Amino acid sequence: MSTTEPSIFTRIIEREIPASIVAENERLIAFNDIAPKAPVHILVVPKTPEYANVAELAAGNPALLAELVSFAQTIADEHGGEFRLVFNTGEKAGQTIFHVHAHILIGNLGEDPRADFQ
Ligand code: AMP
């Protein structure tokens, strides 16, 4: 028996906790972030819990990563088609949930985040 607790995202996928779901297929789910950092802030999450971050997903199932990006584009198309796609990877990069997910951010994004470092 695994001692690992299901991630909060697995609990959303299993409908154990509520979320504002915007799209779903057999392999992916998208729902609004509970603490939005942009006017549109949607998370896209593979349903499988086996990949902790985008690097693991790229190595283990590149087709699923490609599908995730395409899924994000389809969602973004409902909001004008242009978007920032963010994968925080590792605690020091701000990752708090170790079940791979992409942040779709649209609108009022301000500066390019690469401009933060002086
Ligand atoms: P990260 O910090 O990259 O791991 O992103 C985790 C994201 O999950 C954060 O933006 C949180 O606001 C979001 N989040 C945490 N719990 C929930 C929830 N129950 N429903 C929707 N989004 C959530």
Residues whose N, C-alpha, C, O or C-beta is under 5 A from the ligand:
A	BS01	AMP	P18 A19 N32 D33 I34 A35 N88 G94 Q95 T96 I97
